Amino acid sequence: MNTIPNDRPPTKPLTPEHAKGARLLIGWVPEDFACAALAGPAAMPPYSAEIRERIHRAQQVVRERPAIDRTQPVISEAPAALAPYVAELTVKPFFQSFRAEGWRVCMADLRHVQVIQWKIQTAHAAERAETAADDDVSSLAKITLPLSRAKELTGNGWSLDGRMFMVTCRNPMLRVVPLQLPGFANPVFVTLEDVVEQTTGLELKRVSFHLLIDNSQVQVVRWRGAYFLRDGNHRAFGLFTRGITDIPVLYREYTDNEDPGLPKAEIFDPAVYLGERPPMLADFLDETVAAPVDVRSTQKTFLFQVIENDVPLL
C-alpha cells in the first residue's frame, strides 16, 4: 500500500511565480492524491470521470507489467579517466563520512535504476544538467559528484521586535547541525560563548546555532535486492532526459537489516519500491504511468525566536 504524500496539492490557486512544472508517477501514488494533482490546486472533489479513468489506466498498466528483472547490471566500476577527479573528491572533508560508511564512486546505468520519490520538478532537473557533456565523464561527475556547491542563503532577517530571526534557502539540504564539544558526551545543537561587545566593552554570553548546506551527491543504494536513487533524483532525471544513461554516482550496499537512511517525506512505501513492479527513473517520461502537474515552490526555512519565561523553582 502506498504512503499518502504529506504535502497534498494546495487548495489555493498557484500563481505563475510560485507554480513549478513537475512529473508525477500517477500509476503508483494513491488515487485521490493523483486525482487532486491532475485536477489542479483550485479543484475540489468529486473529480471528473475522465481524470479517474486516466488514473485507473495508469494503475492497470503497472499491474500488467512483467515483474522486474533484478539481475540486470546496474553498477559498474568507474573508468580510469575518472580517477583524477575521484582522487580530488575523496580527500575533501565532507567525503570522509561517506568513506567511513563504505560508499565508493561507481557508474550507474539509469535505465535500470528505481526511484522512491513520487515526483520530479522538471525545470529544476533540466537546470541541474545543462552543463553535461555525454562524451566527458568528468563533466558528468562535476554535476553528480560536485566538489563544492554554492552556499548562499536565499534570505534572512529580523522580526520588527528583534526577537525572531528567519533564515531561508531554496536548497533543501540546509540544516542545523550539532557540534562535538570537549567535555560533552554527545554533540550539541546550541553553543554558549563568552564575548566582549567591541563598542561598549560589555561582557556578554553568545548563543549560537550552526547551519550547514550539505554537498549533495547523486547516490544509488542496493537494499533488499533493489537498486534505487537515495539522493540526486533531479540531476539523474535531467541527465536521463538528455540521453545520458551511464553516470558517476556514490554507491553503497546495505544489508537487509540495515537502515538505508532514506528521506522521510515525498517517497513511496517500501512495499512499492521493493515490490515486483516498482517505479523506475525512466517511468517519469512514460505518459502511460506519469503525468505533468503543477507543484508549489518551497524553500527551507528556520525560525529562531527569543521567548522569556519566569519559571517557578521546583
Backbone hydrogen bonds, N-H to C=O, Kabsch-Sander energy under -0.5 kcal/mol:
donor,donor_aa,acceptor,acceptor_aa,energy
4,I,2,N,-0.5
18,H,15,T,-1.0
19,A,15,T,-1.9
20,K,295,V,-3.0
22,A,293,V,-2.6
23,R,120,I,-2.5
24,L,291,A,-2.7
25,L,118,W,-2.1
26,I,24,L,-1.8
27,G,289,V,-2.1
28,W,25,L,-1.7
29,V,25,L,-1.7
34,A,30,P,-2.4
35,C,31,E,-2.7
36,A,32,D,-2.3
37,A,33,F,-2.2
38,L,34,A,-2.4
39,A,35,C,-2.6
40,G,36,A,-1.3
43,A,40,G,-1.3
52,R,48,S,-2.1
53,E,49,A,-2.4
54,R,50,E,-1.8
55,I,51,I,-2.0
56,H,52,R,-2.5
57,R,53,E,-2.3
58,A,54,R,-2.0
59,Q,55,I,-2.5
60,Q,56,H,-2.1
61,V,57,R,-2.3
62,V,58,A,-1.8
63,R,59,Q,-2.2
64,E,60,Q,-2.0
65,R,62,V,-1.1
68,I,276,E,-3.1
70,R,68,I,-1.0
72,Q,69,D,-1.3
76,S,107,M,-2.4
78,A,105,V,-0.6
82,L,79,P,-1.6
83,A,80,A,-1.6
86,V,82,L,-2.5
87,A,83,A,-2.6
88,E,84,P,-1.6
89,L,85,Y,-2.5
90,T,86,V,-2.7
91,V,88,E,-0.6
92,K,89,L,-1.6
95,F,92,K,-1.1
96,Q,92,K,-0.6
96,Q,93,P,-1.2
99,R,95,F,-2.5
100,A,96,Q,-2.3
101,E,97,S,-1.4
102,G,98,F,-0.6
102,G,99,R,-1.2
103,W,98,F,-2.3
104,R,251,Y,-1.8
106,C,249,V,-2.4
107,M,76,S,-3.0
108,A,247,I,-2.6
109,D,74,V,-2.5
110,L,108,A,-0.9
110,L,245,T,-3.6
112,H,109,D,-1.9
113,V,110,L,-0.9
114,Q,227,Y,-2.6
115,V,279,P,-2.1
118,W,266,E,-1.2
120,I,23,R,-1.8
122,T,21,G,-1.1
122,T,120,I,-0.8
123,A,21,G,-0.6
125,A,121,Q,-2.0
126,A,122,T,-2.4
127,E,123,A,-2.3
128,R,124,H,-1.9
129,A,125,A,-1.0
129,A,126,A,-0.5
130,E,127,E,-0.8
132,A,129,A,-1.7
136,D,133,A,-2.2
139,S,136,D,-0.6
140,L,136,D,-1.3
141,A,137,V,-2.1
142,K,138,S,-1.8
143,I,139,S,-0.6
143,I,140,L,-0.9
144,T,140,L,-2.8
145,L,141,A,-3.0
154,T,168,T,-1.2
155,G,168,T,-1.6
157,G,166,M,-1.7
159,S,164,M,-2.5
162,G,159,S,-1.6
165,F,304,F,-3.0
166,M,157,G,-2.6
167,V,302,F,-2.5
168,T,155,G,-3.0
169,C,300,K,-2.1
174,L,171,N,-1.5
175,R,212,L,-2.1
177,V,210,H,-2.8
179,L,188,V,-3.0
181,L,179,L,-0.8
184,F,181,L,-1.8
188,V,179,L,-2.8
191,T,208,S,-2.0
193,E,206,R,-2.2
195,V,193,E,-0.5
195,V,204,L,-2.5
197,E,195,V,-0.5
197,E,202,L,-2.6
201,G,197,E,-2.7
204,L,195,V,-3.2
204,L,202,L,-0.6
206,R,193,E,-3.0
207,V,205,K,-0.5
208,S,191,T,-2.5
210,H,189,F,-0.5
211,L,209,F,-0.5
212,L,175,R,-2.5
214,D,173,M,-1.2
214,D,212,L,-0.7
216,S,214,D,-1.4
218,V,144,T,-2.9
219,Q,217,Q,-0.5
219,Q,231,D,-2.1
220,V,250,L,-2.8
221,V,228,F,-2.5
222,R,252,R,-2.0
223,W,221,V,-0.5
223,W,226,A,-2.4
224,R,254,Y,-0.5
226,A,223,W,-1.9
228,F,221,V,-2.2
228,F,226,A,-0.6
229,L,114,Q,-1.9
230,R,219,Q,-2.7
231,D,219,Q,-1.1
236,A,232,G,-2.4
237,F,233,N,-2.6
238,G,234,H,-2.7
239,L,235,R,-2.3
240,F,236,A,-2.4
241,T,237,F,-2.5
242,R,238,G,-0.6
242,R,239,L,-0.9
243,G,240,F,-1.9
244,I,239,L,-2.2
245,T,243,G,-0.7
247,I,108,A,-2.0
247,I,245,T,-0.6
249,V,106,C,-2.7
250,L,218,V,-2.7
251,Y,104,R,-2.8
252,R,220,V,-1.5
254,Y,222,R,-2.9
258,E,255,T,-1.5
268,F,116,I,-2.6
272,V,269,D,-2.3
273,Y,269,D,-1.2
274,L,270,P,-2.3
275,G,272,V,-0.7
281,L,113,V,-2.5
283,D,280,M,-1.2
284,F,281,L,-1.6
285,L,282,A,-1.7
286,D,283,D,-1.3
287,E,285,L,-0.8
289,V,286,D,-1.4
290,A,286,D,-1.7
291,A,24,L,-1.9
293,V,22,A,-2.3
295,V,20,K,-2.7
297,S,18,H,-2.9
300,K,169,C,-2.3
302,F,167,V,-2.7
304,F,165,F,-3.0
305,Q,303,L,-0.6
306,V,163,R,-3.1
307,I,305,Q,-0.6
311,V,309,N,-0.8
